[in-house]
Amino acid sequence: MGCGDFPILRQEVHGQPLCYLDNTATSQKPEAVLAAMDGYYRTTNANIHRGVYQLSEEATRLYEGARARIARFINAPLAREIIYTRNASEAINLVAATWGRANVGPGDAILYTAMEHHSNLVPWQMLAAERGATLRAIPVDAAGRLLLDHLDTLLAGVKIVAVTHMSNVLGTINPLQRIIAAAHRAGALVLVDAAQSVPHLPVDVQALDADFLAFSSHKMLGPTGIGCLYGRRALLEAMPPYQGGGDMIRRVTLDGFTVNDLPWKFEAGTPAIAEAIGLGAAVDYLSALGMDHVHAHEQTIIAYALAQLAGVPGLRVYGPPAAERGGVVAFSLGEIHPHDIASLLDQRGIAIRAGHHCCQPLMDLYDVPALARASFYVYSTPADVDRLVDGLTFVRGVFGA
Ligand SMILES: Cc1ncc(COP(=O)(O)O)c(C=O)c1O
């Protein structure tokens, strides 16, 4: 897996070849994705669904064809169980706002975890405040694993469990099958935040037995502006619509409306057509690589990264050993502020992220305001790790550490 397909990676930053290590935030895009979107605008641009002319029919075919390939990619039984949203955040908000308002009431509980991204915390906090429900969190231990010893107790009275498949800070890959089986035994549904897993691991919604699953295109080689919600057909059919507008209706009168079928019931207004086509091309690209290979590649890189980072004096890695995590590593370096680490690495063409990573409760748990984070993807190489380690030696030198 090389970087030849990714034009952005051919450039220099501050006179050095770009070393892009912020893939957890967003990924770069291969030529195939850029060409699919460019080709759509050059040859096929038209609004979808209601046109009876060739261009519109072709645009509709491309838009719906991408949905079918996305469904196969995560082994969803039906293409209509894939709802296009703006991103993973909107997919989670959709479930909280529609299923949540219809099914969660006073005295019910919502269970999430202490390692969730704000996108899988705040929508539930908004729902709980509105409906008088209570919130509970599965704790995280010092090594970055979920503490599941008291899971059955935590599940009492819970209507929905919202859990990340892979932490965007610790890299921890959570034992979802165990959590989902326990939740179902307790009568709760499960929403999986798969923003970090669908891009990096084989994900099979049927094998997981997930009720809902959310992810973003831009983290999996596709464009920004589009993401997906997978939901079981029976659940989606029973849920009220999310937003009102064109396409989500079957019939409108001056007195009211009837809703369209799945998936369009949840897709009000002109959608992100070029972006859906771009995401379809990203799915094709990842499918051709093979998600088993993508995962194996990242495991090799993260094992090498953890071994090399262990040799940097004063560096502390957060999260579990390589075998239990994906290709992301958050760290601190002595007393040096993560923003200083990231700015100094940038001078050497190395792009990492520093901050709270939209996981402030996790930062509170580890009693740090911020961490530095490097994250890898299909085009990352051991040479990128070597540049990071060299760069950190340079940072220590600047601070006399
Ligand atoms: C675990 C996790 N969940 C949710 C999100 C939100 O994704 P988006 O900003 O694309 O909606 C992210 C983004 O970093 C993430 O890492």
The ligand as a Tripos MOL2 file, in Angstrom:
@<TRIPOS>MOLECULE
LIG
   16    16     1     0     0
SMALL
NO_CHARGES

@<TRIPOS>ATOM
      1 C1        -14.9330    8.1280   17.1930 C.3       1 LIG1
      2 C2        -15.5120    9.2850   16.4390 C.ar      1 LIG1
      3 N1        -16.8350    9.4690   16.4380 N.ar      1 LIG1
      4 C3        -17.4140   10.4760   15.7740 C.ar      1 LIG1
      5 C4        -16.6680   11.3810   15.0710 C.ar      1 LIG1
      6 C5        -17.3650   12.4940   14.3610 C.3       1 LIG1
      7 O1        -17.1400   12.4070   12.9890 O.3       1 LIG1
      8 P1        -17.6610   13.6130   12.0600 P.3       1 LIG1
      9 O2        -16.9870   14.8500   12.5770 O.co2     1 LIG1
     10 O3        -17.2080   13.2210   10.6940 O.co2     1 LIG1
     11 O4        -19.1290   13.6550   12.2170 O.co2     1 LIG1
     12 C6        -15.2800   11.2580   15.0550 C.ar      1 LIG1
     13 C7        -14.4330   12.2510   14.3740 C.2       1 LIG1
     14 O5        -13.2740   12.3990   14.6780 O.2       1 LIG1
     15 C8        -14.6880   10.1690   15.7490 C.ar      1 LIG1
     16 O6        -13.3670   10.0000   15.7610 O.3       1 LIG1
@<TRIPOS>BOND
     1     1     2 1
     2     2     3 ar
     3     2    15 ar
     4     3     4 ar
     5     4     5 ar
     6     5     6 1
     7     5    12 ar
     8     6     7 1
     9     7     8 1
    10     8     9 2
    11     8    10 1
    12     8    11 1
    13    12    13 1
    14    12    15 ar
    15    13    14 2
    16    15    16 1
@<TRIPOS>SUBSTRUCTURE
     1 LIG1         1 GROUP 0 **** ****
